[in-house]
Amino acid sequence: MRLFLREWQVAYRKKPQGSIFSDKTTPFIAIPNTRRYTAADPFLFTENGTTYLFAELYDKKDGLGKLGYAVYDGERFSPWKIVISEPYHLSYPNIFRQKGEIYIVPEASADNTLYAYKAVSFPDQWEKCEPILTGRCLVDTTFWDKDGKRWMFTYDIASQTSKKLYLYTVDKDGRLEQCTDTCVSSDDASARPGGNFFQYKKDWIRVSQDCTGDYGVAVVFSKVLACSEEGYAEERLLRISPKDVRINRRFLSGLHTYNANDEMEVIDFHVIDFDPMTQVRRIMEKLGLRK
């Protein structure tokens, strides 16, 4: 049994979106994990002039991800607060505004359902909406608004040997329509989404993960060449691996999410850490003391 395990963590720096293309020297500041929870999949959201950082908070006690947030006070982020949990794993809290309302569409592939949560009282109270798609093992769903149109990219992991990225259009009533009969991409090196789209030097950039050989090897940035109901095309511009970023931790061994706004960039990374709580849980499972 391994004594040292991979542990995800979130980090930030005061740099506008896209700075990661040219600045690999300014260090990121790691947000501390707690003894019980580790953080991943960071998403920034601004409401009433306040910056919120939403993320997956992985509970070492029950082995499930919850959704939570921290608040930036101008100097640092507050402690994490959990706001959404289910009896199955949640992650990748893709948060956005639509028709004046705030929604989160998380990864809930363990439930084979894709759905949204609507903010009843932001940021602490959320209600689950009707399913968007059912019977699909979908992860890291990412929405993109361009020229008055909304697109949805989602990654199907139902087959371990043939994982695929699919593209949908979203109409004004929130209904989906798949754009093509075939998938957009099945390339392990860049298909799986890894954050929101953003503009850099007038180009639209899609963020994705390099999952070749392992999960969360690096973050990939690709320029969008074409996007329509007939199909999608992109050109890979940049790959950021652990050696390309500076964080005050040793043993960085992966990256898989990047998000930003006009003031700040956030990433997640994993390290090799001793994790006794997870080890205890695994021992109890092997002994049949917990399921």
N, C-alpha and C positions, 0 to 999 in steps of 0.2 A: 504494500500500500504506500502511495506517495505521501510524504510529509509536507512537500512544498507544492502548492496549487496555484493556478492562474487566478488572479483577482483583478477585476475591472475597476477602473477609477476614472473620474471626470476631471478635466483641467481647462483653464481659461487664460486668456491674455487680452489686454486692452489694445486690440488691433482691429481695424475694419475688415469686413468680409473680403476675401480674396488675397489678403496679405500673405497667406501661407504660400502663395505662388512665388513670392520673391524674398520673403523674410524667414529664414530658417535658423536665425541666431537668437532672436528675442525669446526668452524662455516662457513656457506656460506655467501657470500656478496650479498645483494639484489641490483639489477640494478634498479634505479628509473623508475617508470612509468611516463608518462607525464599526464597533465590534460586531454588530449583528448584520448591518446592511452594507452592500457595495453598490456603486452607481455606474451606469452606462447609458448609452443612447441619449446624449444631451440635446435638447431643443430649446432655443431662446424664444421668448415671447414678451412683448412690451404692451402694458396696459396702464393707461392713465399716467404715463411717464415713468413707470416702474418696470425694471427688467426682471423677469422671472426665468428661471432655468428649470425646465421639466426634464425628468430622466426616469429610467428604470431603476428601481431600488430592489436589488436582489436580497431576499431574506435567507440568510444561511440556516435559520432554524427550521423552516419548512421547505426550503429549496425552490421557492417560487418568486417571481418578479412581481413587484407592485409598481404603481405610478405615483410619483411625488414631485415636489418642487423645492427650490431654494430661492431666496430673494436677494438681489444685489443692492447694497446700501451706498454704493459709490466707492467703497474700498474693498469689500469682501462679500462673500455669500453667507447667508444665514444657514443654520443647520437644516438638514433635509426634513420635509414633512410629507408623510404618505397621505394621499387623498383618494386613490382608487385601488381597490384590491378585489380579487376574485378567487374562487377555489382552484384556479389554474393560473399558469404563468402569463404575465403581461409584460410587454416591453415596447420600445420604440414609440414613445408618445408624440406622434406627429400632430402638432397643435396648429390650428389655423382659425381664421375668422371667415364667416360666411353669412351674408345678409344680416350683419350686425350682431350675430351670435358667435360664441367661441366653442369650438369643438376639438376633441382629441380622438384620433383614430389610431388605436394601439395595435401592436401585434398581439393576436390572441389565437395563434395557430393551434394551440392545445385544445381549443374548443371548436376547431374547424369552422370558425365563423369570423367574418369581418364586420365590425360595427363601430359606431361612433358613440362618444359620450358628449353630452351637451352641458355647458356650464350653467348651473342654476344660480349659483352665487360664486363668481370667480374670486379667488382660485380654489376654494375649499370644497364646494358642493357640486357634484356632477350626477347626471342621470343618463342611464344607458338608452340609446335610441334603437329603433328597429334595425335588424340586420341589413347590411349592405350586400353581402354575398354569404351564402351558406354552403356547407359541404366541401369547402376548399381549405387546404393547408397553406395559408398565405402569411408572409412575413414582410416587415419593413415597408409597408404601404406608404407611398409618398405622393402628395398632391402638388400640382404645378399650375399656376395661373399665368396665362400668356395671351395678350391681345383679346381680353374679354372672354377667354375660353378656359375651362378647367380640365386638366388631364389627371389621370390616376395611374401610377406605376405600382405594380405589386408583384412580389416574387413568390412563386409556387414551389414549395419544397416537398410536395407529396412523394415524389420519386427521388431517392437519394442518388440515383445515377443520372437523372435528367431534370435538374432544377431549372426553372424558366422564369424570365421576366416578361410580364404581360402589360399591355397598355390599354387603357379605357378612356373614353370621353365621359364627362359628367355634365348632364344637362342642368337647366336652371332649377329643376325640381329635385335634383340630386340623383336622378336615375343614371345607371351606367350602361354604356354600350361598348363592347369590345371592338377595338379598331381593326384588327387583322385576324385572319384565321390561324396565323402562326404566331409564335412568341417573338418578342422584340430581340431577346438575347438569351443564350444559354451558356455564355462564356463565364466560367468560374472566376476569371481574373477581373471581371468588371460588371457583371450583370446585377448582382444584389445591391439594392439601394443602401446608401450610407449617409443620408442627410437631405436637406432641402436643396432645390435648384436655386441658383443665384446668378446675377449678372457680373461679368468681369470683362472690362475693356469692350463693352457693347455686345459681348457674346454671352449666351446662356450656357451655364455650366451644370451638368448633372454630377452629383456626388455618388460614388458607389464603393463597394468593398472588393478587395482582392482576397478571394477565399481559396486560392490554389494551394492544395496540400493541407490547409488548416483553415479554421474559422477566424476571420479578422486579422489577416496578415498585414494589410496596408489599406490606405484610403486612395481612391482613384478619382481624378477629375477629368471629365470629358466634355468637349464642346458640342452642343446640339447643332447638327447640320440640317436636319429636317424632322418635322413632326406634323403628321396629319392623320386623317382617318385611314389612309392607305398604308401608313407605316412610319417608322422612326429610324433615324440614322445619327450617329455621333462619331467624333474623332477624339481619341484619347490624347490628353495633353500632359498630364502630370500624375505621378504616383508618389505618395508620401508614406514612407515606412518609419519604423521607430527610430532609426538612425538619423532621420531628417528633422526631428523635433527635439527641443530641449525641455526636460521636466526634471525637477529635483527629486527624482527617484532612480534607483539603479534597476537593472535587469528588465527593462522594457522589452516586451516580446510581441507586441501587436497593437494595431489601431484599427477601428472600423466605423467611426462616425465623425463627421465634421459639420458644424452649423455656425452661423455668424449673423451679425447685424451690422449696422453702420459704425458701431463702437467696439465690438467684442467678437472674438473667435472662441469656440469651445470644441473640444475633442474628447474622445475617451481612449484609454490605453489600458493594456493589461500588463501586470508584473508577476513575478514569481514570488509568492509569499507563503509563509507558514500559516495554516488555517485550521486550528484545532477544533473549532466549532463544527465545521463541515466534516472533519474526520470523525467526530463523535457521532454525528447523524448517520454517516455511512456505516459505521460499526454497528449502530443500533438496527439499521435496516438489514444488515447481513445476519444479525442474530434474531431477526424477526420480532424485535421489540417495537418497531414502528413501520408503517407502510409509506 
